[in-house]
């Protein structure tokens, strides 16, 4: 897993350089309780909008494919969202309550009454200036792809 994390850090650094570090709110690997040995890659940024979400998803996929080639066995799907999305606000609040707004690894994180994350690897987190207590939108993730789709 260490090699995967190092490659994802390279992807993160490329995106931060191209898009701006302050604009990326969350770049993380999330292990769901219902899925063994697979991870979801979460990406949340201010510049993602409904009208461009598919293009933004393709941008992120291309960065990952460049770094990993075809070795994406560790991923289940890639999820792209805005900081306004309900789940992102719930996740941000749980992360901050767990120990702050710093990159790290967290196990067994209760996000809501009905959803607990088995493991979370935070590669980039920046929810400064966002009211995580404010009710988010119900639009859900703007774009996501199962790894089998690319």
C-alpha positions as CSV (number, residue, x, y, z in Angstrom):
1,X,0.0,0.0,0.0
2,X,3.0,2.3,0.6
3,X,3.7,2.3,-3.2
4,X,0.1,3.2,-4.0
5,X,0.2,6.1,-1.5
6,X,3.4,7.4,-3.0
7,X,2.0,7.4,-6.5
8,X,-1.2,9.1,-5.4
9,X,0.9,11.8,-3.7
10,X,2.5,12.4,-7.1
11,X,-0.9,12.6,-8.7
12,X,-2.0,15.0,-5.9
13,X,1.0,17.2,-6.4
14,X,0.4,17.4,-10.2
15,X,-3.2,18.4,-9.7
16,X,-2.4,20.9,-6.9
17,X,0.3,22.5,-9.2
18,X,-2.1,22.8,-12.2
19,X,-5.3,23.7,-10.4
20,X,-4.2,25.5,-7.2
21,X,-3.6,24.0,-3.7
22,X,-6.3,26.2,-2.1
23,X,-9.0,24.9,-4.5
24,X,-8.6,21.2,-3.7
25,X,-10.6,20.4,-0.5
26,X,-10.2,16.6,-0.3
27,X,-8.1,13.9,-1.9
28,X,-8.5,10.7,-0.1
29,X,-8.7,6.9,-0.2
30,X,-11.7,5.5,1.5
31,X,-12.3,1.8,2.4
32,X,-15.9,1.0,2.8
33,X,-17.1,-1.7,5.2
34,X,-19.0,-3.4,2.3
35,X,-16.0,-3.8,0.1
36,X,-12.9,-5.9,1.0
37,X,-9.4,-5.0,-0.5
38,X,-10.8,-2.2,-2.7
39,X,-10.8,1.6,-2.2
40,X,-12.7,4.5,-3.4
41,X,-10.8,7.6,-4.4
42,X,-12.5,10.7,-3.3
43,X,-11.8,14.1,-4.9
44,X,-13.5,17.3,-3.9
45,X,-12.6,20.8,-5.2
46,X,-14.1,24.2,-5.4
47,X,-13.7,24.3,-9.2
48,X,-15.8,21.3,-9.9
49,X,-19.3,22.1,-11.1
50,X,-22.2,20.2,-12.6
51,X,-21.5,21.5,-16.1
52,X,-17.8,20.3,-16.0
53,X,-17.9,17.3,-13.7
54,X,-17.5,14.7,-16.4
55,X,-14.6,16.6,-17.8
56,X,-13.1,17.0,-14.4
57,X,-13.5,13.2,-13.7
58,X,-11.7,12.4,-17.0
59,X,-8.9,14.8,-16.0
60,X,-8.4,13.0,-12.7
61,X,-8.6,9.6,-14.3
62,X,-6.0,10.5,-16.9
63,X,-3.6,11.7,-14.1
64,X,-4.1,8.4,-12.3
65,X,-3.7,6.3,-15.4
66,X,-0.5,8.1,-16.2
67,X,1.0,7.3,-12.8
68,X,-0.4,3.8,-12.4
69,X,-0.6,2.5,-16.0
70,X,-3.0,-0.4,-15.9
71,X,-2.3,-1.4,-12.3
72,X,-5.5,-0.1,-10.7
73,X,-6.5,-3.3,-8.8
74,X,-6.7,-1.4,-5.5
75,X,-9.5,0.9,-6.7
76,X,-13.2,0.3,-6.8
77,X,-14.3,3.7,-8.1
78,X,-13.4,7.3,-8.3
79,X,-15.8,9.9,-6.9
80,X,-15.8,13.6,-7.7
81,X,-17.8,16.0,-5.6
82,X,-18.1,19.6,-4.5
83,X,-17.6,20.9,-1.0
84,X,-21.4,21.6,-0.9
85,X,-22.4,18.0,-1.1
86,X,-24.0,16.5,2.0
87,X,-21.7,13.5,2.3
88,X,-18.6,15.6,1.9
89,X,-19.8,18.0,4.7
90,X,-20.6,15.0,6.9
91,X,-17.2,13.5,6.2
92,X,-15.3,16.7,6.7
93,X,-17.0,17.3,10.0
94,X,-16.3,13.7,11.2
95,X,-12.6,14.1,10.1
96,X,-12.2,17.4,11.9
97,X,-13.8,16.1,15.1
98,X,-11.5,13.1,14.9
99,X,-8.4,15.2,15.0
100,X,-8.2,18.2,12.8
101,X,-7.7,19.4,9.3
102,X,-4.4,17.6,8.6
103,X,-3.5,14.7,6.2
104,X,-3.3,11.4,8.0
105,X,-4.8,7.9,8.3
106,X,-8.0,7.2,10.2
107,X,-9.7,3.9,11.0
108,X,-13.3,3.3,11.9
109,X,-14.6,6.8,11.3
110,X,-18.4,7.3,12.0
111,X,-19.5,9.7,9.3
112,X,-23.2,9.5,10.0
113,X,-25.6,7.3,12.0
114,X,-25.8,4.8,9.1
115,X,-22.3,5.1,7.6
116,X,-18.9,4.2,9.1
117,X,-15.7,4.3,7.1
118,X,-13.5,1.3,7.7
119,X,-10.3,3.2,6.8
120,X,-9.5,6.6,5.4
121,X,-6.2,7.8,4.0
122,X,-6.2,11.6,3.7
123,X,-3.7,12.8,1.1
124,X,-5.0,16.4,1.0
125,X,-7.6,18.0,3.2
126,X,-8.5,21.7,3.4
127,X,-11.9,22.6,4.7
128,X,-10.8,25.9,6.1
129,X,-13.4,28.6,5.5
130,X,-16.2,26.1,4.9
131,X,-19.0,25.8,7.4
132,X,-19.3,22.0,7.8
133,X,-22.3,22.4,10.1
134,X,-24.3,24.1,7.4
135,X,-26.6,21.8,5.6
136,X,-25.2,20.8,2.2
137,X,-27.0,20.2,-1.0
138,X,-28.6,16.8,-1.8
139,X,-27.1,16.7,-5.3
140,X,-24.7,13.9,-4.3
141,X,-21.4,13.2,-6.0
142,X,-21.3,15.0,-9.4
143,X,-19.5,12.2,-11.1
144,X,-18.1,8.8,-10.4
145,X,-16.8,5.9,-12.4
146,X,-16.3,2.3,-11.4
147,X,-12.8,1.2,-12.3
148,X,-14.1,-1.4,-14.6
149,X,-15.5,1.4,-16.8
150,X,-12.0,2.7,-17.9
